[in-house]
Amino acid sequence: MDTDLLIVGGGPAGCAAAVMAASVGMRSVLIESGDALCGALRRIPVVRNVLTATNGPDLAAAIGADLARCDLCRVELGHRATLIDAFDDRVEVTIEPVKTMKSVETVEPVETEEDAGSARTAGSRLTAPYVVIATGVGPLGPEGAGWLGGVAGRALPQLWEADPAVIDDRTVLVLGADRPLGTVARAHPELRARLVVAHPPEDAYKTEEIRRDPRVELVAVRRLELRPGTASAPITAEVETVEGERRALTADLALLNLGSVPAPPAGAVVADRSGYCPPGSQHPGVFTAGDLRSVRFQRIATAMGSGGEAALGAYYASLGLPTETGGPPTEVGGPPGRTGGG
Ligand SMILES: Cc1cc2nc3c(=O)[nH]c(=O)nc-3n(C[C@H](O)[C@H](O)[C@H](O)COP(=O)(O)OP(=O)(O)OC[C@H]3O[C@@H](n4cnc5c(N)ncnc54)[C@H](O)[C@@H]3O)c2cc1C
């Protein structure tokens, strides 16, 4: 065995798993495909639902410092887990270096004498009795949104990646009502943009935070068809609203805000019919944590809690004690896509 516990994904869930594992004396190797830990947190300017944290970058820095102090965890940045194999007595994780890695910003890999294997060889395999999979979710592309037409071949940026200066003083057609809209509105009260948010009815429950924002116009639609256009010309779209009315929407630019889809590595990670990977359905050596578990529980605090639980699950299993890996309900939501994101 290379270590006591392998952890795939260096977001809040994976990092919490590493710290919890160390607290009970388990060595771990954490594999993160990005060039820094907690990349998602670095893009959240304002946080209001996490104890002691008010913004993502500071929280990411604090977590990075915690991991740097964690002698029992070796962090391998810039490596993607491509395959998980689970056997009766062990799990194996195949990892590949990520070629586009730019720099190592926060945590240098910590080598300990006990670390038998190095993760730095192309296509190498790491072996341990248990693995925590905490790879989070990725953005849902327009091809996964059945209500959206005319998007093929159009390069539409993601709302959560957009520069606020590009939005200011403009009319923006936001495609989908996923939660990054609330993040943008909360983080930039000074923005004078008009945000026309076209969304399928299934997204209505996500609009609570922004529905009273005077900059936002919500349009619940059955169908939206973008008209052909160029990047520089105003955007126009034909919509059929949920009431059956036909309307034309015009905007200076269009941004995607469709939701997210789970991003597990290939192999032994079991997904339910919505594509998410509930802890209770996994091989005894595989523990899932964070956003990957469920369409509904996608929050920083729940990711951390579930990461800690996953590591404790592995610890109790190593002692031969029964573990409960029930996790949140798994039958919520439809297929990945229209209900993506929490
Ligand atoms: C715009 C935006 C705003 C948000 N605002 C809030 C908020 O205000 N409050 C809140 O509670 N939550 C918020 N969230 C949600 C929050 O970011 C997530 O719930 C949280 O980050 C989930 O943690 P995680 O560890 O499960 O996944 P992630 O943070 O996504 O971490 C997963 C990690 O795994 C890595 N990875 C993926 N695949 C592989 C692989 N094959 N091999 C190796 N590494 C891999 C990724 O690079 C990533 O670093 C927001 C999300 C977004 C996008």
Ligand as a Chemical Component Dictionary entry (heavy atoms), coordinates in Angstrom:
data_LIG
# 
_chem_comp.id                   LIG 
_chem_comp.type                 NON-POLYMER 
_chem_comp.pdbx_formal_charge   0 
_chem_comp.three_letter_code    LIG 
# 
loop_
_chem_comp_atom.comp_id 
_chem_comp_atom.atom_id 
_chem_comp_atom.alt_atom_id 
_chem_comp_atom.type_symbol 
_chem_comp_atom.charge 
_chem_comp_atom.model_Cartn_x 
_chem_comp_atom.model_Cartn_y 
_chem_comp_atom.model_Cartn_z 
_chem_comp_atom.pdbx_ordinal 
LIG C1  C1  C 0 -20.123 30.650 -8.565  1  
LIG C2  C2  C 0 -20.313 29.763 -7.359  2  
LIG C3  C3  C 0 -20.688 30.330 -6.157  3  
LIG C4  C4  C 0 -20.873 29.526 -5.026  4  
LIG N1  N1  N 0 -21.224 30.141 -3.866  5  
LIG C5  C5  C 0 -21.370 29.394 -2.749  6  
LIG C6  C6  C 0 -21.671 30.010 -1.494  7  
LIG O1  O1  O 0 -21.812 31.233 -1.399  8  
LIG N2  N2  N 0 -21.811 29.203 -0.401  9  
LIG C7  C7  C 0 -21.677 27.846 -0.475  10 
LIG O2  O2  O 0 -21.820 27.169 0.550   11 
LIG N3  N3  N 0 -21.371 27.243 -1.642  12 
LIG C8  C8  C 0 -21.207 27.973 -2.771  13 
LIG N4  N4  N 0 -20.900 27.365 -3.953  14 
LIG C9  C9  C 0 -20.787 25.897 -3.969  15 
LIG C10 C10 C 0 -19.419 25.447 -3.425  16 
LIG O3  O3  O 0 -18.391 26.025 -4.174  17 
LIG C11 C11 C 0 -19.366 23.922 -3.489  18 
LIG O4  O4  O 0 -20.456 23.368 -2.762  19 
LIG C12 C12 C 0 -18.062 23.361 -2.891  20 
LIG O5  O5  O 0 -16.934 23.930 -3.504  21 
LIG C13 C13 C 0 -18.045 21.840 -3.064  22 
LIG O6  O6  O 0 -16.845 21.307 -2.604  23 
LIG P1  P1  P 0 -16.275 19.931 -3.193  24 
LIG O7  O7  O 0 -14.996 19.697 -2.484  25 
LIG O8  O8  O 0 -17.320 18.894 -3.165  26 
LIG O9  O9  O 0 -16.032 20.207 -4.741  27 
LIG P2  P2  P 0 -15.075 21.271 -5.452  28 
LIG O10 O10 O 0 -14.890 22.483 -4.634  29 
LIG O11 O11 O 0 -15.632 21.421 -6.827  30 
LIG O12 O12 O 0 -13.686 20.510 -5.502  31 
LIG C14 C14 C 0 -13.488 19.392 -6.342  32 
LIG C15 C15 C 0 -12.017 19.360 -6.703  33 
LIG O13 O13 O 0 -11.731 18.128 -7.374  34 
LIG C16 C16 C 0 -10.827 18.377 -8.436  35 
LIG N5  N5  N 0 -10.998 17.301 -9.398  36 
LIG C17 C17 C 0 -12.073 17.056 -10.195 37 
LIG N6  N6  N 0 -11.886 15.923 -10.907 38 
LIG C18 C18 C 0 -10.666 15.445 -10.539 39 
LIG C19 C19 C 0 -9.916  14.279 -10.906 40 
LIG N7  N7  N 0 -10.402 13.383 -11.792 41 
LIG N8  N8  N 0 -8.701  14.090 -10.359 42 
LIG C20 C20 C 0 -8.205  14.982 -9.450  43 
LIG N9  N9  N 0 -8.873  16.098 -9.053  44 
LIG C21 C21 C 0 -10.091 16.304 -9.584  45 
LIG C22 C22 C 0 -11.237 19.752 -8.963  46 
LIG O14 O14 O 0 -10.156 20.384 -9.627  47 
LIG C23 C23 C 0 -11.623 20.473 -7.668  48 
LIG O15 O15 O 0 -10.546 21.185 -7.108  49 
LIG C24 C24 C 0 -20.695 28.136 -5.108  50 
LIG C25 C25 C 0 -20.299 27.550 -6.315  51 
LIG C26 C26 C 0 -20.124 28.361 -7.433  52 
LIG C27 C27 C 0 -19.690 27.721 -8.744  53 
# 
loop_
_chem_comp_bond.comp_id 
_chem_comp_bond.atom_id_1 
_chem_comp_bond.atom_id_2 
_chem_comp_bond.value_order 
_chem_comp_bond.pdbx_ordinal 
LIG C1  C2  SING 1  
LIG C2  C3  SING 2  
LIG C2  C26 DOUB 3  
LIG C3  C4  DOUB 4  
LIG C4  N1  SING 5  
LIG C4  C24 SING 6  
LIG N1  C5  DOUB 7  
LIG C5  C6  SING 8  
LIG C5  C8  SING 9  
LIG C6  O1  DOUB 10 
LIG C6  N2  SING 11 
LIG N2  C7  SING 12 
LIG C7  O2  DOUB 13 
LIG C7  N3  SING 14 
LIG N3  C8  DOUB 15 
LIG C8  N4  SING 16 
LIG N4  C9  SING 17 
LIG N4  C24 SING 18 
LIG C9  C10 SING 19 
LIG C10 O3  SING 20 
LIG C10 C11 SING 21 
LIG C11 O4  SING 22 
LIG C11 C12 SING 23 
LIG C12 O5  SING 24 
LIG C12 C13 SING 25 
LIG C13 O6  SING 26 
LIG O6  P1  SING 27 
LIG P1  O7  DOUB 28 
LIG P1  O8  SING 29 
LIG P1  O9  SING 30 
LIG O9  P2  SING 31 
LIG P2  O10 DOUB 32 
LIG P2  O11 SING 33 
LIG P2  O12 SING 34 
LIG O12 C14 SING 35 
LIG C14 C15 SING 36 
LIG C15 O13 SING 37 
LIG C15 C23 SING 38 
LIG O13 C16 SING 39 
LIG C16 N5  SING 40 
LIG C16 C22 SING 41 
LIG N5  C17 SING 42 
LIG N5  C21 SING 43 
LIG C17 N6  DOUB 44 
LIG N6  C18 SING 45 
LIG C18 C19 SING 46 
LIG C18 C21 DOUB 47 
LIG C19 N7  SING 48 
LIG C19 N8  DOUB 49 
LIG N8  C20 SING 50 
LIG C20 N9  DOUB 51 
LIG N9  C21 SING 52 
LIG C22 O14 SING 53 
LIG C22 C23 SING 54 
LIG C23 O15 SING 55 
LIG C24 C25 DOUB 56 
LIG C25 C26 SING 57 
LIG C26 C27 SING 58 
# 
